[in-house]
Amino acid sequence: RWYTAEDEQVCEFCGQEHGKIIGVSENFYKKGETITGRDGGTLKLNYRTIGEPPIHTNCRCFIRPEEIALN
């Protein structure tokens, strides 16, 4: 599960990731994808695949493994 710092400094790209869950062998984004932020800005991920934070310089996000019940 993706977590942000949950404050007023969270950027438009990270804010929309808060709470997002992926599988252990999955990635949040593939290298080359473009993220559209909640305010309409875009961020081209041409530097690496995003399996965990950071998305950008000075990113304060983190992930934490969680057991998810599958019912």
Secondary structure as the mmCIF struct_conf table of DSSP 4:
data_model
#
loop_
_struct_conf.conf_type_id
_struct_conf.id
_struct_conf.beg_label_comp_id
_struct_conf.beg_label_asym_id
_struct_conf.beg_label_seq_id
_struct_conf.end_label_comp_id
_struct_conf.end_label_asym_id
_struct_conf.end_label_seq_id
STRN STRN1 TRP A 2 TYR A 3
BEND BEND1 ASP A 7 ASP A 7
TURN_TY1_P TURN_TY1_P1 GLU A 8 GLN A 9
HELX_RH_AL_P HELX_RH_AL_P1 GLU A 12 GLY A 15
TURN_TY1_P TURN_TY1_P2 GLN A 16 GLY A 19
TURN_TY1_P TURN_TY1_P3 VAL A 24 SER A 25
BEND BEND2 PHE A 28 PHE A 28
STRN STRN2 TYR A 29 TYR A 29
TURN_TY1_P TURN_TY1_P4 LYS A 31 GLY A 32
STRN STRN3 THR A 34 THR A 36
HELX_LH_PP_P HELX_LH_PP_P1 GLY A 37 GLY A 37
TURN_TY1_P TURN_TY1_P5 ARG A 38 ASP A 39
BEND BEND3 GLY A 40 GLY A 40
STRN STRN4 THR A 42 LYS A 44
BEND BEND4 TYR A 47 TYR A 47
STRN STRN5 ILE A 50 ILE A 50
BEND BEND5 GLY A 51 PRO A 53
BEND BEND6 ILE A 55 HIS A 56
TURN_TY1_P TURN_TY1_P6 THR A 57 ASN A 58
STRN STRN6 PHE A 62 ILE A 63
#
